[in-house]
Amino acid sequence: MSEKIKILRPSEAISLINSGERILFSCHCGEPLTLLDALVQQEERLENVQLISGLLFGDFPFLNKSPFYFITWQSVPYLGRFIAEGKVGYLPIRYSQTVSTFLPMGPLPVDTIFIRVSPPDHKGYCSVGVSPSYSLPVSLKTEKVIAEISEEIPRSPGNSFIHKSQITCFVESVFPLTEYPTDDVSQEENKVADYVAELIEDGSTIEIGIGGMPSAVTKNLVNKKDIGVHSGMISDDMIDLVEADVIPIHRANNKNRIIVGELIGTQKLFSFAHENPIFEMATVDYTHNPMVISTIPKFVAINSALEVDLSGQVNSEMINGLQVGGVGGVLDFCIGASLSPGGRSIIAMTSKAKKGEVSKIVPQLSPDTPVAIPKHYIDYIVTEYGIAHLSDKNLMERAEALIAIAHPKFRDELNNELIKSVRGGKHGF
């Protein structure tokens, strides 16, 4: 039986917000849409309000509203233009830094946080079930915590609970949880996934993201055994691995097999996670901590990229000068994988972009392109044309291995650029 709490109207809760505040809010499927909608409706009385969050799937109702300046550490293509024009602030931090950045003693302390929670249980505890990663630890240290309450929020086991006494006020959710359906998977992505599966041994623990490529990889693991998950996020596809017993319900030491900070999927995933003991929700100081990851044997970090150059440097942030991605958690996981006994880091991507017009394997990253992952943290690059094992190769051997898995229409051009670099004495590319 849930404990009763006082529910305010959204406008009443937003009346607690003052001009000049810095407001953090949960992201992904936990975006507090009711509170954001109510906030925008009070724009006329507010000035100089900073809104901060991560990856969002909604319509950004606060953009181009004069009182609000949006700051994010995870861009999407839609936001690229706004960032270039200075209308949105891009914060280049690793996902593991989000909590320390926004706490009272951090460089960007927040005044208020918006979150979405379940109704409290008989002891007064609410679950932030789909999105505890940074929202929960910041909520426990922030003065004003305004929570949307909804029966849709699963009571996911693990570190995902906050007591009602630690919440300033509640409003009832008007909007349903944001859903993120599994992406369609292309033939090329399926071929990449076949190669990635060859690199994942039984008994491994994986980290994987969301989207078409991660979906393809997950589906290709159905014949594996004793796979664990320690990841920043998971999608609906993970349910199939549980039901196929690829992810056993319990480890030998009775620890849960899916440790995750964000549930990014549909109601199917949210319902599956509700009070399901196979899940252990965790915050970023655990999921993205390289020292924690280093203790997990055979940890495999699986990520994607926008571009990889011939030395193995990875771009996951910019296309043609526009900020379309972020630093994210990829470097944290790659560092952890490098320290894990038997660990490995994998970049899985198709060989081309823009309907085949552009190669994702390039001679060099352009000077204005940030390096998301240095070359010394990548073990394998995988495309639909094969696997390039980089960690055992010198720079010339790396370039040759990467050219071999580039799309055939770009291989001659890449070879020519490599020859020019060598003749020009640019052995470091």
C-alpha positions in Angstrom: 0.0 0.0 0.0 1.4 3.4 -1.0 1.7 6.2 1.5 -0.5 9.3 0.8 1.3 12.5 -0.3 0.1 16.0 -1.1 -0.1 16.5 -4.9 0.3 20.1 -6.2 -0.9 21.4 -9.5 2.0 21.8 -11.9 1.6 25.6 -11.9 1.9 25.6 -8.1 5.1 23.6 -8.1 6.7 25.8 -10.8 5.8 28.9 -8.7 8.6 27.7 -6.4 11.1 28.4 -9.3 12.7 31.9 -9.3 14.5 33.9 -11.9 18.3 33.2 -12.1 18.0 29.5 -11.1 19.9 26.6 -12.5 17.6 23.6 -13.0 18.8 20.1 -13.8 16.3 17.5 -15.0 16.4 13.8 -15.7 16.9 12.7 -19.3 16.1 9.9 -21.7 12.8 8.1 -20.9 12.7 9.9 -17.5 12.3 13.4 -19.0 9.8 15.3 -16.7 7.6 16.5 -19.5 4.8 17.8 -17.2 7.1 20.0 -15.2 8.9 21.3 -18.3 5.5 22.2 -19.9 4.4 24.0 -16.8 7.7 25.8 -16.6 7.4 27.2 -20.2 3.9 28.4 -19.4 5.4 30.7 -16.7 8.1 32.1 -19.0 6.8 35.7 -18.7 7.6 35.9 -15.0 11.0 34.3 -15.2 14.4 35.6 -16.3 17.9 34.0 -16.8 17.0 30.4 -16.1 19.5 27.7 -17.0 18.1 24.3 -17.9 20.5 21.4 -17.9 20.1 17.8 -19.0 21.5 15.0 -21.1 20.1 13.1 -24.2 16.4 14.0 -24.8 13.9 12.4 -27.2 11.2 15.1 -27.0 10.6 18.4 -28.7 12.7 20.7 -26.6 9.7 23.0 -25.7 12.0 25.5 -23.9 14.2 26.3 -26.9 13.8 29.8 -28.3 12.0 30.9 -25.2 13.8 34.0 -23.9 14.1 33.2 -20.2 15.7 29.8 -20.8 19.2 28.8 -21.8 19.6 25.1 -22.4 22.9 23.4 -21.5 23.6 19.8 -22.4 26.5 17.3 -22.4 24.9 15.2 -25.1 23.9 16.8 -28.3 21.7 15.4 -31.1 21.8 16.5 -34.8 18.8 18.7 -34.2 20.7 20.7 -31.6 23.9 21.1 -33.6 22.7 24.3 -35.3 21.6 25.8 -32.0 25.0 25.0 -30.4 26.8 26.6 -33.4 24.7 29.7 -33.1 25.3 30.0 -29.3 21.6 29.4 -28.5 22.4 26.1 -26.6 25.5 25.5 -24.5 27.4 22.3 -25.1 29.2 21.0 -21.9 32.1 18.7 -22.8 32.1 16.4 -19.8 32.2 12.6 -19.4 29.0 11.1 -18.2 30.7 10.0 -15.0 31.3 13.7 -14.2 27.7 14.6 -14.2 27.1 14.1 -10.5 30.2 15.9 -9.3 29.6 18.8 -11.7 26.1 19.6 -10.4 26.4 19.0 -6.7 26.6 22.0 -4.3 30.4 22.0 -4.2 30.7 21.3 -8.0 31.5 23.9 -10.7 27.8 24.1 -11.8 25.8 23.6 -8.6 22.0 23.4 -9.4 19.3 25.1 -7.4 16.5 22.7 -8.4 16.2 19.2 -10.0 13.1 17.8 -11.8 12.7 14.1 -11.7 10.0 11.4 -12.4 9.1 8.9 -9.6 6.8 6.1 -8.7 4.3 6.6 -5.8 5.8 6.0 -2.4 5.6 2.5 -0.9 4.5 1.8 2.7 7.8 3.0 4.0 7.6 6.2 2.0 10.2 5.4 -0.7 9.7 6.4 -4.3 11.6 4.8 -7.2 13.2 6.8 -10.0 13.1 3.5 -11.8 14.0 4.4 -15.4 16.6 7.1 -14.8 18.6 7.1 -11.6 22.0 7.5 -13.1 22.7 11.1 -12.2 19.2 12.2 -11.1 19.2 10.2 -7.9 22.6 11.3 -6.4 22.0 14.9 -7.3 18.4 14.8 -5.9 19.8 13.6 -2.5 22.1 16.6 -2.3 20.0 19.4 -3.9 17.8 21.8 -1.9 14.7 21.8 -4.2 13.5 18.5 -5.6 10.3 18.6 -7.7 9.0 15.2 -8.7 6.4 14.1 -11.2 4.7 11.1 -9.9 3.3 8.3 -12.1 2.2 4.7 -11.7 4.1 4.0 -15.0 7.4 4.3 -13.2 8.7 0.8 -12.4 10.0 0.1 -8.9 13.3 -1.2 -10.4 15.6 -2.9 -7.8 18.9 -1.5 -6.8 20.0 2.1 -6.1 16.9 3.8 -7.4 15.0 4.9 -4.4 14.4 8.3 -2.7 12.3 8.9 0.4 9.3 11.2 0.1 10.7 13.4 2.8 13.6 14.3 0.5 11.3 15.6 -2.2 10.1 19.2 -1.9 6.8 18.7 -3.7 5.0 16.3 -6.1 2.9 16.9 -9.2 0.9 14.3 -11.1 2.3 13.4 -14.5 0.1 14.5 -17.4 2.3 13.0 -20.1 3.2 9.3 -20.4 6.8 8.2 -20.1 8.8 8.9 -23.2 9.4 5.7 -25.1 12.3 4.8 -27.3 11.4 1.9 -29.7 14.1 -0.4 -30.9 15.5 0.9 -34.2 15.2 -0.9 -37.4 18.4 -2.8 -38.2 20.0 -2.7 -41.6 21.7 -5.6 -43.5 25.1 -3.9 -43.0 24.5 -3.6 -39.2 23.6 -7.2 -39.0 26.8 -8.2 -40.7 28.8 -6.0 -38.3 27.0 -7.6 -35.4 28.0 -11.1 -36.7 31.7 -10.1 -36.5 31.2 -8.5 -33.1 29.6 -11.6 -31.7 32.8 -13.5 -32.6 34.7 -11.3 -30.2 32.4 -11.9 -27.2 33.3 -15.0 -25.3 30.9 -16.9 -23.0 31.2 -15.5 -19.5 31.8 -12.0 -20.6 30.2 -8.9 -19.2 29.1 -6.3 -21.8 28.5 -2.6 -22.0 26.4 -1.5 -25.0 24.3 1.5 -26.0 21.1 2.1 -27.9 20.2 2.4 -31.6 20.4 0.2 -34.6 23.9 -1.1 -34.2 23.6 -2.0 -30.5 20.2 -3.7 -31.3 21.9 -5.8 -34.0 24.7 -6.8 -31.7 22.3 -7.7 -28.8 20.2 -9.9 -31.1 23.4 -11.7 -32.3 24.2 -12.8 -28.8 21.3 -15.3 -28.5 23.6 -18.3 -28.7 26.1 -17.1 -26.0 26.2 -18.3 -22.5 26.6 -16.7 -19.1 26.6 -13.1 -20.3 26.5 -10.3 -17.8 25.6 -6.7 -18.3 27.2 -3.6 -16.7 26.1 -0.7 -18.8 25.0 2.9 -18.7 21.8 2.1 -20.5 19.9 -0.8 -22.0 17.0 -1.2 -24.4 14.1 -3.6 -25.0 16.4 -6.0 -26.8 17.9 -7.1 -23.5 14.7 -8.8 -22.5 15.2 -11.4 -25.3 18.6 -12.3 -23.8 17.1 -12.9 -20.4 14.3 -15.0 -21.7 16.8 -17.1 -23.8 18.9 -17.6 -20.6 21.9 -15.9 -22.2 21.8 -13.6 -19.2 21.2 -16.0 -16.3 19.1 -14.8 -13.5 21.8 -15.1 -10.9 25.6 -15.0 -10.8 27.5 -17.6 -8.8 27.6 -15.1 -5.9 23.9 -14.2 -6.3 24.6 -10.8 -7.7 22.1 -9.5 -10.3 23.1 -9.9 -13.9 22.0 -6.6 -15.3 23.6 -3.5 -13.7 22.4 -0.4 -15.4 21.8 3.3 -14.9 19.1 4.1 -17.5 16.2 2.1 -19.0 15.7 3.4 -22.5 13.0 1.5 -24.3 9.2 1.1 -24.3 6.6 0.1 -21.8 7.6 -3.5 -22.4 11.0 -2.8 -20.8 9.6 -0.7 -18.0 7.1 -3.4 -17.0 9.8 -6.1 -17.3 12.0 -4.2 -14.9 9.3 -3.6 -12.3 10.4 -5.5 -9.1 12.5 -7.9 -11.3 15.5 -9.2 -9.3 17.6 -9.6 -12.4 18.0 -5.8 -12.4 20.3 -3.7 -10.3 19.8 -0.1 -11.0 23.0 2.0 -10.3 24.2 5.5 -10.4 27.0 6.9 -12.6 29.6 6.7 -9.9 29.3 3.0 -10.1 28.2 2.2 -13.7 30.9 4.4 -15.3 33.7 4.0 -12.7 36.7 2.6 -14.5 38.0 1.2 -11.2 34.7 -0.7 -10.7 34.8 -2.0 -14.2 38.4 -3.1 -13.9 37.3 -5.7 -11.3 35.0 -7.4 -13.8 36.7 -10.1 -15.7 36.2 -10.3 -19.5 34.5 -6.9 -19.6 33.7 -5.9 -23.2 32.9 -2.3 -24.1 30.9 -2.1 -27.3 30.4 1.3 -28.8 30.0 3.0 -32.2 31.6 6.0 -33.9 31.0 8.7 -36.5 34.5 8.4 -37.8 37.7 6.5 -37.2 41.0 7.6 -38.7 43.9 5.4 -39.8 45.6 5.5 -36.5 42.5 4.4 -34.6 41.4 7.7 -33.2 37.6 7.9 -32.7 35.2 10.8 -33.4 31.8 10.4 -31.8 30.9 14.1 -31.5 31.0 16.2 -34.7 30.0 16.0 -38.3 31.1 18.9 -40.6 31.8 21.1 -37.7 28.4 20.6 -36.0 28.1 19.1 -32.5 25.8 16.1 -33.0 27.0 13.9 -30.2 28.8 14.1 -26.9 31.7 12.7 -24.9 29.3 10.4 -23.1 30.5 7.4 -21.2 32.5 5.7 -23.9 35.9 6.7 -22.6 35.1 5.6 -19.1 34.1 2.2 -20.4 37.1 1.9 -22.7 39.5 2.7 -19.8 37.7 0.2 -17.6 37.9 -2.5 -20.3 41.6 -1.9 -20.7 42.1 -2.6 -17.0 39.8 -5.6 -16.9 41.4 -9.1 -16.9 40.6 -10.4 -20.4 38.7 -7.2 -21.2 38.5 -5.6 -24.6 37.0 -2.5 -26.3 35.2 -2.6 -29.6 34.0 0.1 -32.0 31.3 -1.3 -34.2 30.1 0.7 -37.1 29.1 0.5 -40.8 31.8 1.5 -43.2 30.0 4.4 -44.8 27.5 7.2 -44.2 25.2 9.5 -46.1 23.8 6.8 -48.3 27.2 5.5 -49.2 28.8 8.8 -50.2 31.2 9.1 -47.2 33.6 6.7 -45.7 33.6 6.4 -41.9 37.2 5.4 -42.0 39.2 8.5 -42.9 42.9 9.3 -43.3 42.9 11.8 -40.5 40.4 13.4 -38.2 40.1 17.1 -39.2 41.9 19.6 -36.9 38.6 20.9 -35.4 37.3 17.4 -34.6 37.7 16.3 -31.0 39.1 12.9 -30.3 36.5 11.0 -28.2 38.6 7.9 -27.7 42.4 8.0 -28.1 43.9 5.3 -30.3 45.5 3.5 -27.3 42.1 2.6 -25.8 40.7 0.7 -28.8 41.3 -3.0 -29.3 39.0 -3.7 -32.3 37.3 -1.7 -35.0 34.5 -3.7 -36.8 32.7 -3.0 -40.0 30.6 -5.1 -42.3 33.9 -6.0 -44.1 35.6 -7.6 -41.1 37.6 -7.0 -37.9 40.6 -4.8 -37.5 42.6 -5.9 -34.4 44.5 -2.7 -33.5 46.0 -3.3 -30.0 48.8 -5.5 -31.3 49.8 -3.4 -34.3 52.0 -0.4 -35.0 50.7 2.7 -36.7 51.4 1.4 -40.3 49.9 -2.0 -39.5 46.8 -0.3 -38.0 46.3 1.8 -41.1 46.5 -1.3 -43.3 44.1 -3.2 -41.1 41.6 -0.4 -41.2 41.8 0.1 -44.9 41.1 -3.6 -45.3 37.7 -3.2 -43.5 36.8 0.1 -45.2 34.1 0.1 -47.9 35.8 -1.1 -51.2 34.9 2.1 -53.0 37.1 4.1 -50.6 40.1 1.8 -50.2 42.2 3.1 -53.1 41.7 6.7 -51.9 42.7 5.7 -48.3 45.7 3.8 -49.6 46.8 6.8 -51.7 46.5 9.1 -48.6 48.5 6.7 -46.5 51.3 6.7 -49.2 51.3 10.5 -49.3 51.6 10.6 -45.5 54.5 8.2 -45.5 56.3 10.0 -48.3 55.8 13.2 -46.5 57.3 11.9 -43.4 54.0 12.0 -41.5 54.5 8.6 -39.8 52.2 9.6 -36.9 49.4 10.3 -39.4 
